[in-house]
Amino acid sequence: TVIDGGSSVQSALFNNERQPPSSINPPSLVPGDDNTDNTTSNLRRKRIPSNTIIQQPPKLLSRNPKVILTTSTRGNLGPPTVLNQNPPGNDWIKDRWQAASDMHGTAIKGSHWVLLDFSQLVDEEKDNGNDLVGDGRRGIQMTKIVLDWETAFATDYRIEGRMDRPLDHDSSLNGVEKDEWCVLYDGGNASNNNKRNNELQRGIETQFHESSYGQSPGVKQKLPLHILHAIEWMTSSLDNNEQTSEGNDGSDRDSSGSCQTTTAFRYLRIYIRKPARGWGVSLWEVDVYGTIVNR
């Protein structure tokens, strides 16, 4: 994003690879309890219901060529594939995606989305013989997502997931959704306080962290080059009496229509309603942490 035309600005390089702040490192999760032998061999010997999720320590899943990224628009800078580069790029022109039509950062009208397809990654795990306990359908269970925005960031966006391939995600360009998504996070929800209270009652808590660093070379005022949004899903055991139903996308939903925290997904979408500033939104990297599980 630039406001001076950008003719003299070619790239912005950094000496060190950027890392999320230590406060948003993925939590260390250990499956089972103190009285359970959780070795792989013993887990395989036990008969586990097909809808049981075996919790493994979360890891960074998205920086893998098997994870396919697509976006609502190509924009004028890097392609969608820059969003899961390993390691992340530092070139201000080539290594970020933005929903803008020129180097002035002129926003491409409408809402926008970034779609991550994990289906090849989770199927590859099965092909390699890394079978999980249970006979349910394989997907990912996300514990954290880190959005590395440029100074042209957004706050009014949703993080969504689904198990089945989207019917027509291109319809999201006009704000029309022909298929259902599980909303995991909604930054533009005006009733977030009530939502948080409901989450806590269900044993779920969403934690949001924001940090920033650097100076954008495309603006004269002091604005950061990177704005990190880290969203974590902290869970505890759900009430065994809680009623659930299956949504049209094959994902579990509770009686209130929200997604259960134990739901697995193959497709994740960042649905951006509008930018926080006047420019078209721009992202450096999308990092998804979690585990590969059976539903």
BAFI-3210 file (N, C-alpha, C; in Angstrom, 3 decimals, decimal comma, padded with zeros to 6 digits):
// residues 295
n [1|2|3|4|5|6|7|8|9|10|11|12|13|14|15|16|17|18|19|20|21|22|23|24|25|26|27|28|29|30|31|32|33|34|35|36|37|38|39|40|41|42|43|44|45|46|47|48|49|50|51|52|53|54|55|56|57|58|59|60|61|62|63|64|65|66|67|68|69|70|71|72|73|74|75|76|77|78|79|80|81|82|83|84|85|86|87|88|89|90|91|92|93|94|95|96|97|98|99|100|101|102|103|104|105|106|107|108|109|110|111|112|113|114|115|116|117|118|119|120|121|122|123|124|125|126|127|128|129|130|131|132|133|134|135|136|137|138|139|140|141|142|143|144|145|146|147|148|149|150|151|152|153|154|155|156|157|158|159|160|161|162|163|164|165|166|167|168|169|170|171|172|173|174|175|176|177|178|179|180|181|182|183|184|185|186|187|188|189|190|191|192|193|194|195|196|197|198|199|200|201|202|203|204|205|206|207|208|209|210|211|212|213|214|215|216|217|218|219|220|221|222|223|224|225|226|227|228|229|230|231|232|233|234|235|236|237|238|239|240|241|242|243|244|245|246|247|248|249|250|251|252|253|254|255|256|257|258|259|260|261|262|263|264|265|266|267|268|269|270|271|272|273|274|275|276|277|278|279|280|281|282|283|284|285|286|287|288|289|290|291|292|293|294|295]
n.u [000,849|000,713|000,934|002,203|002,540|004,651|006,747|009,462|009,900|010,937|011,369|011,193|013,440|014,350|016,585|016,237|014,239|010,785|008,968|006,115|005,016|006,228|004,162|002,075|002,640|001,916|-000,137|001,034|-000,274|-001,398|-002,648|-005,405|-005,475|-003,903|-004,037|-003,971|-002,514|-000,944|000,571|001,371|001,180|-000,437|-002,749|-003,591|-004,355|-006,630|-010,184|-011,743|-014,420|-015,840|-016,359|-014,613|-012,068|-008,635|-006,408|-003,513|-000,244|-000,381|000,687|002,417|000,614|-000,021|002,096|002,872|003,312|001,208|-001,047|-003,494|-003,982|-006,415|-007,873|-010,302|-009,743|-007,112|-005,504|-002,889|-000,316|001,639|000,863|-001,765|-000,306|001,853|001,056|001,452|004,167|007,293|010,333|008,485|008,209|010,034|009,938|008,553|006,996|006,651|006,042|003,618|000,044|-002,619|-005,834|-006,095|-006,024|-003,948|-000,705|-001,231|-002,798|-005,522|-008,642|-010,143|-013,482|-016,017|-016,591|-014,031|-012,167|-010,011|-009,087|-008,213|-007,244|-007,043|-007,231|-005,570|-003,322|-004,218|-005,097|-002,727|-001,373|-002,758|-002,199|000,492|000,529|000,067|-002,111|-004,869|-006,361|-009,631|-012,445|-013,442|-014,028|-011,276|-009,658|-008,626|-008,046|-008,213|-006,177|-005,053|-004,717|-002,678|-002,679|-000,845|-000,869|-000,302|000,153|-002,262|-004,740|-007,372|-010,229|-012,818|-013,755|-014,337|-013,422|-013,759|-014,908|-015,240|-016,194|-016,827|-016,213|-016,480|-019,521|-019,826|-017,726|-017,075|-019,293|-019,147|-017,989|-019,924|-021,027|-022,862|-023,761|-023,959|-023,699|-023,135|-021,079|-019,063|-018,777|-015,979|-014,708|-015,548|-014,743|-016,180|-018,483|-020,993|-022,021|-020,071|-019,405|-021,606|-021,437|-018,984|-019,594|-021,427|-019,725|-017,943|-019,650|-020,012|-017,574|-015,605|-013,209|-012,271|-009,302|-007,785|-004,999|-003,037|-000,311|002,383|004,921|007,807|008,081|005,997|007,047|005,592|004,145|004,053|003,425|003,711|003,287|002,754|004,633|003,984|001,137|000,090|-002,399|-003,393|-005,299|-006,615|-008,059|-009,289|-010,120|-012,306|-013,724|-016,842|-020,284|-021,644|-024,299|-025,047|-026,868|-026,476|-026,364|-026,147|-024,680|-025,332|-022,905|-021,678|-020,473|-020,324|-022,792|-023,909|-026,856|-027,414|-026,634|-024,001|-020,570|-019,147|-016,254|-014,793|-015,030|-013,844|-012,111|-011,723|-011,519|-010,730|-011,649|-010,972|-012,991|-013,391|-014,969|-014,682|-012,052|-009,874|-008,623|-008,526|-007,386|-007,047|-007,217|-004,321|-002,148|000,612|001,188|-000,455|-000,807|-001,609|-002,267|-002,522|-003,977|-004,045|-006,865|-009,372|-012,836]
n.v [-001,192|002,121|005,700|007,553|006,875|005,084|004,652|004,761|002,890|-000,301|-002,659|-003,990|-005,045|-007,374|-008,212|-010,334|-013,267|-012,920|-013,517|-014,697|-013,016|-014,152|-014,505|-015,578|-018,123|-021,504|-023,459|-026,076|-029,127|-032,098|-035,284|-036,981|-038,033|-037,994|-040,644|-042,227|-044,196|-042,888|-043,582|-044,174|-046,852|-048,014|-046,514|-047,380|-049,945|-049,689|-049,576|-047,066|-044,784|-043,686|-040,972|-039,760|-037,480|-037,524|-035,791|-034,253|-032,728|-029,392|-028,126|-026,121|-025,990|-024,853|-023,896|-025,455|-027,033|-028,623|-027,439|-025,562|-022,314|-019,923|-016,861|-014,183|-012,268|-011,453|-009,187|-006,637|-007,276|-009,825|-013,347|-015,548|-017,668|-016,655|-016,399|-018,621|-019,117|-020,698|-020,123|-017,147|-014,424|-011,310|-009,251|-006,255|-005,743|-008,170|-010,224|-010,169|-010,306|-008,343|-006,804|-004,790|-002,441|-000,967|000,644|002,693|001,604|001,423|000,309|-002,737|-003,067|-004,296|-007,247|-009,588|-012,702|-015,225|-018,440|-021,520|-024,696|-027,736|-030,359|-032,007|-032,199|-033,544|-035,934|-036,915|-037,624|-039,922|-041,552|-041,936|-043,755|-042,847|-043,381|-042,419|-042,964|-044,384|-044,271|-042,157|-039,271|-037,599|-034,575|-031,196|-029,895|-026,787|-024,803|-022,322|-019,287|-017,121|-014,013|-012,136|-009,034|-006,327|-002,743|-001,996|-003,214|-005,296|-005,445|-006,192|-009,050|-012,564|-015,799|-018,899|-022,300|-025,494|-028,861|-030,131|-029,603|-026,226|-025,078|-022,924|-020,750|-018,422|-016,877|-015,355|-012,977|-011,114|-010,956|-012,940|-016,053|-019,314|-021,713|-023,331|-022,212|-022,844|-020,494|-019,494|-017,372|-013,973|-010,910|-008,626|-008,719|-007,231|-008,001|-009,202|-009,406|-010,715|-013,024|-014,041|-014,641|-016,725|-018,552|-019,139|-020,429|-022,758|-023,926|-022,843|-020,542|-017,715|-016,205|-013,147|-011,579|-008,740|-007,288|-005,212|-004,118|-002,518|-000,202|000,972|001,337|002,660|004,836|008,146|008,905|007,624|004,373|000,912|-001,806|-004,435|-005,958|-008,037|-010,392|-012,637|-015,403|-017,504|-020,608|-021,672|-024,507|-026,596|-029,523|-030,360|-030,254|-033,402|-033,809|-032,037|-031,070|-031,880|-031,233|-032,022|-029,949|-028,583|-028,690|-030,881|-030,624|-030,634|-029,092|-027,166|-026,880|-024,180|-023,401|-022,767|-023,738|-026,712|-026,983|-029,255|-029,883|-030,916|-029,651|-029,268|-027,153|-023,770|-020,413|-016,981|-014,427|-011,324|-008,456|-005,648|-003,159|-001,817|000,572|003,040|001,801|-001,094|-004,295|-006,027|-008,798|-010,518|-013,142|-016,211|-018,127|-021,254|-023,155|-026,387|-029,686|-032,844|-034,769|-037,334|-037,119]
n.w [000,000|-000,971|-000,887|-002,362|-004,949|-005,417|-007,236|-006,763|-004,883|-004,428|-002,880|000,470|002,754|005,318|007,915|009,646|009,947|010,425|013,443|015,258|018,276|021,492|023,248|021,877|021,121|020,089|022,286|024,491|024,230|025,709|025,026|026,656|030,160|033,446|034,182|032,002|029,480|026,838|024,631|021,177|020,347|022,327|022,027|019,544|020,132|021,577|021,433|019,883|019,721|016,586|016,415|018,105|018,954|018,821|020,633|019,665|020,087|018,910|015,713|013,235|010,368|007,899|006,291|003,923|000,822|000,045|000,982|-000,393|-001,545|-002,360|-003,574|-003,481|-005,337|-007,615|-007,326|-007,304|-006,556|-005,093|-005,816|-004,493|-003,384|-001,961|000,600|002,172|002,186|002,876|004,129|005,293|002,958|002,457|000,690|-000,172|-002,377|-003,861|-002,057|-000,713|-000,614|-001,908|-001,945|-003,994|-006,717|-007,769|-007,250|-005,546|-003,674|-004,124|-003,259|-004,263|-004,934|-002,709|-000,609|000,455|000,246|001,614|000,948|002,355|001,496|002,886|002,135|000,500|002,120|004,482|003,375|002,375|004,707|005,409|003,181|003,593|005,555|008,103|009,978|012,007|015,233|015,343|013,039|011,675|009,472|008,023|009,001|009,873|013,133|014,298|016,366|016,575|014,708|012,839|011,483|009,361|008,673|006,368|006,722|005,680|006,933|008,373|010,540|010,590|009,981|009,361|010,615|009,230|008,873|007,195|006,324|003,880|000,342|-000,724|-002,184|-003,934|-003,615|-004,896|-004,910|-002,679|-003,299|-003,763|-001,334|-000,924|000,255|-000,694|000,523|003,709|006,384|009,242|011,704|013,258|014,391|014,773|013,999|013,555|015,005|016,733|019,112|020,706|023,417|024,632|023,149|024,031|026,694|026,289|025,102|027,190|028,939|027,563|027,705|026,079|024,947|023,178|022,347|021,569|020,153|019,449|017,702|016,497|014,176|012,632|009,807|007,367|004,017|002,131|002,963|004,349|006,925|010,322|010,289|010,876|009,373|009,636|010,993|013,369|013,886|016,181|016,867|019,209|020,166|023,082|024,840|026,813|028,375|026,925|027,963|028,433|027,975|026,100|023,282|019,857|016,330|012,831|010,449|007,121|005,857|006,818|009,266|012,851|014,893|017,680|019,773|019,619|017,130|016,693|015,970|017,264|019,343|018,883|016,267|013,092|010,191|006,631|004,972|005,304|005,758|005,416|005,713|004,595|005,374|005,158|004,745|007,349|007,013|004,354|002,158|-000,044|001,466|002,749|002,977|004,430|005,344|006,241|008,951|010,154|012,960|014,409|014,597|012,834|012,521|013,158|012,587]
ca.u [000,000|001,480|000,135|002,994|002,727|005,490|007,652|010,838|009,967|010,975|011,203|011,618|014,096|014,643|017,714|015,819|012,916|009,853|008,368|005,054|005,459|006,252|002,902|001,060|003,107|000,851|-000,068|001,471|-001,409|-001,108|-003,923|-005,728|-005,262|-002,747|-004,213|-004,122|-001,306|-001,272|001,506|000,703|000,876|-001,573|-003,932|-004,031|-004,945|-007,908|-011,298|-012,163|-015,564|-015,437|-016,495|-013,653|-010,908|-007,424|-005,704|-002,068|000,314|-000,586|001,872|002,143|000,160|-000,324|003,278|003,088|002,833|-000,035|-002,144|-003,758|-004,620|-007,049|-008,414|-011,418|-009,206|-005,656|-004,826|-001,805|001,005|001,936|-000,255|-002,184|000,680|002,804|000,482|001,962|005,565|008,124|009,902|007,772|009,029|010,205|009,882|007,328|006,211|006,372|005,768|002,348|-001,164|-003,526|-007,043|-005,995|-005,879|-002,770|000,262|-001,783|-003,606|-006,946|-009,342|-011,091|-014,740|-016,705|-015,945|-013,003|-011,899|-008,826|-009,510|-007,153|-007,713|-006,141|-007,629|-004,417|-002,428|-004,736|-005,129|-001,344|-001,048|-003,317|-001,458|001,804|000,369|-000,062|-003,518|-005,248|-007,335|-011,001|-012,718|-014,155|-013,467|-010,066|-009,610|-007,754|-008,646|-007,388|-006,036|-004,633|-004,400|-001,970|-002,797|000,200|-001,334|000,469|-000,552|-003,622|-005,272|-008,819|-010,724|-014,166|-013,624|-014,688|-012,678|-014,806|-014,447|-016,209|-015,606|-017,026|-015,764|-017,487|-020,321|-019,540|-017,211|-016,997|-020,473|-018,827|-017,578|-021,062|-021,583|-023,919|-023,205|-024,903|-023,468|-022,953|-019,765|-019,018|-018,078|-015,105|-014,354|-016,170|-014,193|-017,124|-019,705|-021,262|-022,409|-018,986|-019,422|-022,580|-020,906|-017,932|-020,240|-021,970|-018,599|-017,418|-020,593|-019,856|-016,215|-014,810|-012,810|-011,475|-008,369|-007,290|-003,798|-002,575|000,987|002,826|006,320|008,283|007,535|005,623|007,771|004,701|003,415|004,917|003,128|004,227|002,359|003,555|004,764|003,321|000,158|-000,188|-003,591|-003,323|-006,553|-006,480|-009,276|-008,996|-011,287|-012,382|-014,715|-018,218|-021,275|-022,018|-025,721|-025,311|-027,453|-025,819|-026,963|-025,164|-024,970|-025,320|-021,534|-021,157|-019,782|-021,194|-023,226|-024,673|-028,256|-027,514|-026,243|-022,570|-019,767|-018,449|-014,801|-014,194|-015,283|-012,693|-012,367|-010,789|-011,438|-010,797|-011,801|-010,951|-013,992|-013,104|-016,094|-014,214|-010,745|-009,875|-008,217|-009,139|-006,747|-007,417|-006,534|-003,089|-001,637|001,908|001,228|-001,523|-000,278|-002,642|-001,736|-003,530|-003,660|-004,830|-007,692|-010,560|-014,078]
ca.v [000,000|003,362|006,881|008,471|006,305|003,903|004,415|004,617|001,841|-001,619|-003,734|-003,732|-006,272|-007,461|-009,105|-011,508|-013,799|-012,489|-014,553|-014,195|-012,776|-015,360|-014,641|-016,245|-019,428|-022,487|-024,122|-027,461|-029,926|-033,521|-035,985|-037,861|-037,522|-038,564|-042,069|-042,871|-044,424|-042,280|-043,921|-044,504|-048,276|-048,313|-045,905|-048,223|-051,180|-049,407|-049,338|-045,679|-044,432|-042,982|-039,523|-039,301|-036,775|-037,744|-034,516|-034,304|-031,372|-028,643|-027,710|-025,239|-026,840|-024,166|-023,657|-026,727|-026,891|-029,370|-026,558|-024,727|-021,041|-019,131|-015,604|-013,637|-011,448|-011,590|-007,990|-006,126|-007,649|-011,243|-014,287|-016,122|-018,624|-016,010|-016,382|-019,732|-019,363|-021,191|-019,145|-015,987|-013,480|-009,961|-008,256|-005,474|-005,783|-009,512|-011,229|-009,987|-010,231|-007,285|-006,616|-003,434|-002,434|-000,220|000,875|003,636|000,846|001,621|-000,919|-003,398|-002,960|-005,487|-008,105|-010,463|-013,886|-016,072|-019,814|-022,512|-026,052|-028,674|-031,724|-032,778|-032,425|-034,571|-037,200|-037,377|-038,284|-041,271|-042,294|-042,271|-044,742|-042,210|-043,475|-041,991|-043,831|-044,075|-044,466|-040,997|-038,565|-036,888|-033,133|-030,531|-029,163|-025,596|-024,244|-020,927|-018,729|-015,837|-013,233|-011,116|-007,981|-005,104|-001,653|-002,019|-004,388|-005,338|-005,992|-006,702|-010,277|-013,819|-017,028|-019,894|-023,621|-026,484|-030,147|-030,425|-028,573|-025,169|-025,210|-021,811|-019,672|-017,180|-016,067|-014,471|-011,677|-010,217|-011,078|-013,951|-017,370|-020,351|-022,880|-022,974|-022,257|-022,701|-019,266|-019,751|-016,073|-012,865|-009,664|-007,530|-009,017|-006,178|-008,612|-010,089|-009,640|-011,777|-014,244|-014,565|-015,257|-018,002|-019,461|-019,574|-021,385|-024,003|-024,413|-022,334|-019,143|-017,224|-015,161|-012,345|-010,805|-007,895|-006,643|-004,614|-003,687|-002,025|001,019|000,781|002,271|003,292|005,953|009,117|008,901|006,467|003,250|-000,321|-002,651|-005,696|-005,978|-009,446|-010,794|-014,035|-015,831|-018,842|-021,230|-022,401|-025,341|-027,569|-030,555|-029,911|-031,018|-034,598|-033,774|-030,990|-031,598|-031,434|-031,625|-031,938|-028,902|-028,983|-028,891|-032,090|-030,310|-030,686|-027,825|-027,353|-026,489|-022,752|-023,167|-022,530|-024,940|-027,254|-026,836|-030,514|-030,103|-030,898|-028,972|-029,396|-025,857|-022,617|-019,186|-015,660|-013,653|-009,936|-007,613|-004,327|-002,806|-000,888|001,858|003,250|001,001|-002,491|-005,085|-006,668|-009,817|-011,142|-014,574|-016,800|-019,309|-022,038|-024,175|-027,347|-031,110|-033,621|-035,623|-037,976|-036,667]
ca.w [000,000|-001,008|-001,205|-003,168|-006,286|-005,256|-008,352|-006,305|-003,873|-005,061|-001,903|001,845|003,184|006,733|008,172|010,415|009,649|011,459|014,254|016,123|019,646|022,308|023,975|021,067|020,689|020,276|023,588|024,501|024,651|025,830|025,033|027,769|031,516|034,135|034,404|030,699|028,691|025,555|023,576|019,923|020,280|023,177|021,436|018,435|020,651|022,192|020,528|020,089|018,876|015,362|016,563|019,104|018,428|019,588|020,648|019,578|020,196|017,671|014,969|012,115|009,274|006,643|005,447|003,248|-000,561|-000,124|001,362|-001,569|-001,229|-003,408|-003,064|-004,248|-006,425|-007,768|-006,844|-008,155|-006,045|-005,164|-005,940|-003,200|-002,854|-001,049|001,945|002,987|001,872|003,973|005,136|004,741|002,211|003,004|-000,375|000,026|-003,611|-004,369|-001,036|-000,027|-001,448|-001,497|-002,750|-004,525|-008,171|-008,194|-006,187|-004,578|-002,731|-004,383|-002,883|-005,153|-004,205|-002,240|000,391|-000,120|001,037|001,407|001,207|002,523|001,238|003,552|001,804|000,040|003,254|005,377|002,639|002,265|005,957|005,344|002,162|004,138|006,611|009,416|010,333|013,335|015,893|014,956|011,616|011,164|008,331|008,418|008,788|010,831|014,236|014,429|017,705|016,478|013,396|012,899|010,254|009,284|007,773|006,156|007,401|005,136|007,620|008,589|011,804|010,327|009,194|010,020|010,368|009,027|008,468|006,744|005,979|002,458|-000,595|-000,893|-003,399|-004,851|-002,772|-005,658|-004,603|-001,560|-003,811|-003,641|-000,001|-000,924|000,547|-001,088|001,359|005,100|007,003|010,699|012,071|014,396|014,968|014,054|014,504|013,367|015,735|017,712|020,390|021,103|024,863|024,872|022,536|024,900|027,847|025,852|024,878|028,480|029,491|026,816|027,842|024,967|025,050|022,062|022,760|020,458|020,466|018,336|017,864|015,238|014,139|011,345|009,225|005,968|003,150|001,166|003,544|005,014|008,356|011,048|010,269|010,920|008,191|009,981|012,076|013,615|014,616|016,588|017,466|019,789|020,685|024,297|025,049|027,894|028,058|026,775|028,701|027,695|027,666|025,111|022,050|018,648|015,060|011,752|009,493|005,712|005,406|007,447|010,520|014,019|015,449|018,903|019,668|019,323|015,754|016,601|015,767|018,417|019,266|018,465|014,845|012,188|008,932|005,523|004,311|006,192|004,977|006,036|004,976|004,962|004,970|004,730|005,322|008,481|006,457|003,050|001,116|-000,139|002,492|002,307|003,893|004,188|005,634|007,046|009,642|010,835|013,858|014,823|014,474|011,891|013,367|012,609|013,200]
c.u [000,882|000,545|000,908|003,273|003,650|006,495|009,075|011,018|009,900|010,741|011,624|012,163|014,393|015,737|017,280|014,435|011,970|009,244|007,218|005,589|005,356|004,930|001,845|001,587|002,018|000,988|000,399|000,354|-001,018|-002,425|-004,119|-005,539|-004,120|-002,831|-004,301|-002,775|-001,591|-000,242|000,742|000,297|-000,335|-002,856|-004,483|-004,725|-006,321|-008,977|-011,869|-013,362|-015,132|-015,525|-015,561|-012,478|-009,728|-006,579|-004,196|-001,524|000,145|000,729|001,450|001,837|000,155|000,881|003,716|002,552|001,557|-001,265|-002,327|-004,510|-005,201|-007,645|-009,506|-010,950|-007,693|-004,931|-003,649|-000,415|001,200|000,694|-000,647|-001,145|001,703|002,328|000,865|003,377|006,321|009,591|009,137|008,732|009,056|010,136|008,528|006,421|005,752|005,804|004,535|001,226|-001,992|-004,681|-007,105|-005,689|-004,640|-001,863|-000,120|-002,614|-005,097|-007,705|-010,209|-012,394|-015,277|-015,961|-014,966|-012,768|-010,568|-009,241|-008,299|-007,764|-006,682|-006,368|-006,450|-003,479|-002,938|-004,828|-003,731|-000,922|-001,554|-002,551|-000,093|001,721|000,234|-001,526|-003,731|-006,257|-008,736|-011,189|-013,508|-013,441|-012,342|-010,156|-008,601|-008,599|-007,733|-007,382|-005,661|-004,433|-003,723|-002,057|-001,764|-000,210|-000,217|-000,294|-001,978|-004,332|-006,790|-009,096|-012,099|-014,059|-014,046|-013,658|-013,711|-014,201|-015,582|-015,470|-015,683|-016,530|-016,851|-018,221|-019,966|-019,008|-017,029|-018,187|-020,200|-018,373|-018,693|-021,721|-022,701|-023,277|-024,255|-024,747|-023,098|-021,504|-019,942|-018,199|-017,299|-014,715|-015,003|-015,696|-015,143|-018,418|-019,920|-021,620|-021,338|-018,971|-020,401|-022,072|-019,850|-018,543|-020,815|-020,862|-018,073|-018,344|-020,444|-018,434|-015,294|-014,424|-011,931|-010,597|-007,791|-006,094|-003,419|-001,217|001,399|004,301|006,661|007,618|007,234|006,347|006,872|003,932|004,399|004,662|003,645|003,150|003,158|003,565|004,045|002,364|-000,278|-001,470|-003,471|-004,598|-006,382|-007,828|-008,891|-010,245|-011,159|-013,487|-016,102|-019,139|-021,716|-023,482|-026,068|-025,801|-026,736|-026,608|-025,923|-025,597|-024,909|-023,923|-020,905|-020,449|-020,783|-021,527|-023,985|-026,078|-028,436|-027,124|-024,772|-021,827|-019,183|-016,950|-014,124|-014,372|-013,991|-013,095|-011,324|-010,572|-011,608|-010,836|-011,716|-011,853|-013,922|-014,227|-015,640|-012,866|-010,895|-009,449|-008,840|-008,568|-007,327|-006,598|-005,332|-002,564|-000,270|001,825|-000,011|-000,976|-001,394|-001,969|-002,861|-003,028|-004,522|-005,549|-008,716|-011,779|-014,809]
c.v [001,238|004,507|007,846|007,899|005,123|003,678|004,181|003,491|000,498|-002,733|-003,245|-005,033|-006,212|-008,478|-010,395|-011,948|-013,424|-013,694|-013,949|-013,969|-014,042|-015,580|-015,372|-017,538|-020,458|-023,195|-025,552|-028,306|-031,389|-034,262|-036,791|-037,205|-038,276|-040,075|-042,858|-043,024|-043,975|-042,561|-044,357|-045,968|-048,624|-047,694|-046,779|-049,486|-050,954|-049,199|-047,958|-045,400|-043,562|-041,479|-038,948|-038,618|-037,013|-036,478|-034,733|-032,884|-030,616|-028,250|-026,799|-026,091|-026,145|-023,938|-024,962|-026,594|-027,674|-028,551|-025,536|-023,471|-020,408|-017,889|-015,101|-012,818|-011,594|-010,391|-007,627|-006,507|-009,165|-012,106|-014,839|-017,047|-017,979|-016,111|-017,588|-020,120|-019,862|-021,104|-017,991|-015,056|-012,108|-008,860|-007,558|-005,499|-007,203|-010,472|-010,949|-009,900|-009,053|-007,169|-005,170|-003,504|-001,698|000,010|002,013|002,921|001,017|000,314|-001,438|-003,543|-004,322|-006,208|-009,037|-011,653|-014,497|-017,474|-020,729|-023,900|-027,034|-030,116|-032,571|-033,124|-033,564|-035,922|-037,777|-038,103|-039,723|-042,133|-042,733|-043,275|-044,159|-042,192|-043,040|-042,971|-043,389|-044,216|-043,316|-040,358|-037,650|-035,391|-032,520|-029,922|-027,990|-025,105|-022,763|-020,543|-017,385|-015,183|-012,115|-010,103|-006,979|-003,975|-001,491|-003,266|-004,333|-005,831|-006,631|-007,907|-011,470|-014,886|-018,152|-021,223|-024,490|-027,750|-030,429|-029,277|-027,511|-025,321|-024,147|-020,650|-018,368|-016,275|-015,091|-013,098|-010,656|-010,307|-012,093|-015,310|-018,432|-021,610|-022,420|-023,130|-022,185|-021,455|-019,523|-018,475|-014,997|-011,558|-008,494|-007,726|-007,986|-006,739|-009,565|-010,371|-010,752|-013,098|-014,869|-015,238|-016,620|-019,022|-020,012|-020,598|-022,748|-024,548|-023,952|-020,893|-018,797|-016,090|-014,472|-011,521|-009,987|-007,302|-006,095|-004,247|-003,198|-000,725|000,760|001,789|003,030|004,474|006,871|009,154|007,615|005,392|001,956|-001,069|-003,984|-005,474|-007,428|-009,609|-012,280|-014,380|-017,268|-019,313|-022,100|-023,183|-026,166|-028,541|-029,946|-030,795|-032,206|-034,608|-032,753|-031,604|-031,020|-031,891|-031,453|-030,884|-029,418|-029,240|-030,119|-031,838|-030,291|-029,288|-028,104|-026,807|-025,013|-022,422|-022,888|-023,835|-025,413|-027,087|-028,102|-030,778|-030,011|-030,263|-029,358|-028,056|-024,755|-021,353|-017,965|-014,784|-012,203|-009,043|-006,252|-004,032|-001,841|000,507|001,975|002,389|-000,408|-003,320|-005,825|-007,599|-010,304|-012,664|-014,960|-018,093|-019,973|-023,131|-025,131|-028,773|-031,735|-034,705|-036,364|-037,431|-037,854]
c.w [000,000|-001,303|-002,087|-004,549|-006,294|-006,352|-007,905|-005,302|-004,565|-004,060|-000,532|002,397|004,667|006,935|008,844|009,979|010,770|012,151|015,039|017,527|020,479|023,027|023,192|020,506|020,938|021,612|023,438|025,084|024,673|025,899|026,299|029,117|032,168|034,296|033,105|030,038|027,273|024,479|022,343|019,883|021,129|022,660|020,316|018,941|021,259|021,126|020,833|019,199|017,707|015,497|017,604|018,422|019,362|019,507|020,668|019,750|018,887|017,024|013,838|010,885|007,915|005,735|004,791|001,840|-000,837|000,277|000,243|-001,140|-002,483|-002,763|-003,990|-005,441|-006,459|-007,174|-007,725|-007,651|-006,165|-005,306|-004,576|-002,574|-001,928|000,401|002,788|002,570|003,110|003,565|004,494|004,012|002,857|001,952|-000,346|-001,202|-003,937|-003,330|-000,189|-001,050|-000,972|-002,479|-003,211|-006,012|-008,657|-006,990|-005,254|-003,523|-002,924|-004,179|-004,018|-004,374|-003,788|-001,130|-000,312|000,797|000,650|001,833|001,286|002,414|001,802|003,106|001,330|001,191|004,132|004,684|002,489|003,536|005,950|004,344|002,674|005,290|007,995|009,841|011,775|013,912|015,515|013,463|011,017|009,995|008,783|008,082|009,740|011,936|014,539|015,868|017,672|015,019|013,617|011,533|010,301|008,225|007,504|006,838|006,880|005,676|007,690|010,002|011,611|009,393|010,035|009,675|010,334|008,594|007,992|006,348|004,487|001,594|-000,751|-002,220|-004,421|-004,037|-003,531|-005,369|-003,470|-002,035|-003,660|-002,270|000,105|-000,716|000,264|-000,251|002,767|005,537|008,509|011,018|013,360|015,126|014,118|014,663|014,381|014,104|016,826|019,080|020,889|022,601|025,218|024,314|023,443|026,133|027,487|025,640|026,196|029,134|028,818|026,909|026,736|025,271|023,867|022,554|021,533|020,932|019,227|018,684|016,504|015,335|012,739|010,933|007,754|005,090|002,189|001,701|004,259|006,520|008,993|011,130|010,174|009,594|008,387|011,137|012,237|014,421|014,914|017,339|017,924|020,313|021,869|024,673|026,312|027,531|027,965|027,611|027,867|027,302|026,598|023,813|020,846|017,447|013,986|010,755|008,067|005,189|006,056|008,757|011,667|014,494|016,724|018,714|019,360|017,900|015,580|016,396|017,084|018,230|018,775|016,980|014,054|010,872|007,891|004,822|005,351|005,342|005,878|005,182|005,439|004,450|004,444|005,369|006,482|008,049|005,067|001,942|001,054|000,829|001,910|003,384|003,443|004,283|006,440|007,646|010,434|011,647|014,243|014,686|013,403|012,683|012,530|013,336|013,805]
res [t|v|i|d|g|g|s|s|v|q|s|a|l|f|n|n|e|r|q|p|p|s|s|i|n|p|p|s|l|v|p|g|d|d|n|t|d|n|t|t|s|n|l|r|r|k|r|i|p|s|n|t|i|i|q|q|p|p|k|l|l|s|r|n|p|k|v|i|l|t|t|s|t|r|g|n|l|g|p|p|t|v|l|n|q|n|p|p|g|n|d|w|i|k|d|r|w|q|a|a|s|d|m|h|g|t|a|i|k|g|s|h|w|v|l|l|d|f|s|q|l|v|d|e|e|k|d|n|g|n|d|l|v|g|d|g|r|r|g|i|q|m|t|k|i|v|l|d|w|e|t|a|f|a|t|d|y|r|i|e|g|r|m|d|r|p|l|d|h|d|s|s|l|n|g|v|e|k|d|e|w|c|v|l|y|d|g|g|n|a|s|n|n|n|k|r|n|n|e|l|q|r|g|i|e|t|q|f|h|e|s|s|y|g|q|s|p|g|v|k|q|k|l|p|l|h|i|l|h|a|i|e|w|m|t|s|s|l|d|n|n|e|q|t|s|e|g|n|d|g|s|d|r|d|s|s|g|s|c|q|t|t|t|a|f|r|y|l|r|i|y|i|r|k|p|a|r|g|w|g|v|s|l|w|e|v|d|v|y|g|t|i|v|n|r]
***
